Amino acid sequence: MDTDIDTRLAELEVKLAFQDELLDALNATVARQQKEMELLQQQMRLLYQQLRSSQPDNGAGGGHEIPPHY
């Protein structure tokens, strides 16, 4: 009977060790993805600023002008 308990205990310890490793790997993945998301957000802000600065400000509130042939 003691061998059954020892075997089950050993199996549980092995499962716990694998779960700890998996948890560490998942945590590292989430941390890496968070850094990537922050970098992408920063790049998107920069691109948005570049887009805004490259568009001419015609002061008409963004309305379209009627072509001269009308």
Buried (B, 14 or more C-beta within 10 A) or exposed (E): EEEEEEEEEEEEEEEEEEEEEEEEEEEEEEEEEEEEEEEEEEEEEEEEEEEEEEEEEEEEEEEEEEEEEE
